[in-house]
Amino acid sequence: MLFAQEEMGLPNNTLKDAGNLTGANKPKVSEQLLEKARKEPDAVIKDLESRLSGLSVAEADARVKCYGLNEIALEVLDVT
């Protein structure tokens, strides 16, 4: 897992420390994302039916039609 973190430019302790946060500081992360984060990169690529070189244009188009755009939902925090 540390190898993947280094590839993404994350500090080695990013995922480890995230589990120690509590209350308002604890990030809201889906169980599915946590499951993937615990796996080896090759296993995740296989699970996602992908490959290191990425998807072809046709495969990507088919996934957009099936799953929608690859967008990240943002949570707006009320700071008042």
BAVOPA-988220 format. One record per residue (C-alpha): x, y, z; residue number from 0. Coordinates in Angstrom, 3 decimals. Layout:
N
{{X; Y; Z}; NUM}
...
END
This chain:
80
{{0.000; 0.000; 0.000}; 0}
{{2.848; 2.415; 0.708}; 1}
{{4.078; 2.024; -2.855}; 2}
{{0.706; 3.209; -4.191}; 3}
{{0.718; 6.169; -1.806}; 4}
{{4.195; 7.180; -2.964}; 5}
{{3.106; 6.899; -6.621}; 6}
{{0.238; 9.296; -5.896}; 7}
{{2.583; 11.711; -4.130}; 8}
{{1.011; 11.112; -0.711}; 9}
{{3.023; 10.945; 2.507}; 10}
{{3.550; 7.392; 3.765}; 11}
{{1.325; 7.971; 6.800}; 12}
{{-1.709; 9.426; 4.984}; 13}
{{-3.967; 6.367; 5.062}; 14}
{{-2.687; 5.122; 8.417}; 15}
{{-3.355; 8.431; 10.176}; 16}
{{-6.790; 8.858; 8.558}; 17}
{{-8.042; 5.953; 10.658}; 18}
{{-7.028; 7.728; 13.872}; 19}
{{-9.119; 10.852; 13.335}; 20}
{{-12.322; 11.344; 15.308}; 21}
{{-15.356; 13.612; 15.365}; 22}
{{-15.483; 16.481; 12.896}; 23}
{{-11.921; 15.692; 11.734}; 24}
{{-12.787; 12.166; 10.612}; 25}
{{-13.186; 12.029; 6.819}; 26}
{{-16.337; 10.445; 5.410}; 27}
{{-15.084; 7.621; 3.214}; 28}
{{-17.167; 4.870; 1.654}; 29}
{{-16.489; 1.296; 2.720}; 30}
{{-15.968; 0.416; -0.961}; 31}
{{-13.167; 2.990; -1.246}; 32}
{{-11.546; 1.756; 1.963}; 33}
{{-11.678; -1.824; 0.658}; 34}
{{-9.870; -0.800; -2.530}; 35}
{{-7.282; 1.223; -0.573}; 36}
{{-6.338; -1.888; 1.406}; 37}
{{-5.700; -3.963; -1.741}; 38}
{{-2.646; -4.233; -3.924}; 39}
{{-2.820; -1.998; -7.032}; 40}
{{-2.936; -4.957; -9.447}; 41}
{{-5.945; -6.407; -7.590}; 42}
{{-7.803; -3.081; -7.781}; 43}
{{-7.121; -2.786; -11.507}; 44}
{{-8.512; -6.304; -11.979}; 45}
{{-11.572; -5.523; -9.796}; 46}
{{-12.285; -2.438; -11.897}; 47}
{{-11.809; -4.389; -15.119}; 48}
{{-9.121; -1.960; -16.224}; 49}
{{-5.416; -2.090; -17.053}; 50}
{{-2.342; 0.072; -16.465}; 51}
{{-2.611; 1.589; -19.950}; 52}
{{-6.193; 2.687; -19.215}; 53}
{{-9.403; 2.130; -21.098}; 54}
{{-9.901; 2.486; -24.821}; 55}
{{-12.112; 5.349; -25.982}; 56}
{{-14.904; 2.878; -26.731}; 57}
{{-14.633; 1.304; -23.255}; 58}
{{-14.626; 4.710; -21.582}; 59}
{{-17.669; 5.840; -23.604}; 60}
{{-19.530; 2.651; -22.663}; 61}
{{-18.794; 3.228; -18.966}; 62}
{{-19.961; 6.838; -19.127}; 63}
{{-23.233; 5.642; -20.644}; 64}
{{-23.590; 2.941; -17.983}; 65}
{{-22.319; 4.751; -14.848}; 66}
{{-22.332; 8.456; -15.708}; 67}
{{-19.479; 10.933; -15.588}; 68}
{{-16.548; 10.361; -13.248}; 69}
{{-17.393; 13.161; -10.839}; 70}
{{-16.575; 13.594; -7.187}; 71}
{{-19.368; 14.899; -5.004}; 72}
{{-18.330; 17.729; -2.729}; 73}
{{-19.766; 18.279; 0.696}; 74}
{{-20.399; 21.929; 1.505}; 75}
{{-19.543; 22.688; 5.104}; 76}
{{-21.598; 25.200; 7.051}; 77}
{{-19.029; 27.425; 8.745}; 78}
{{-21.486; 29.780; 10.416}; 79}
END
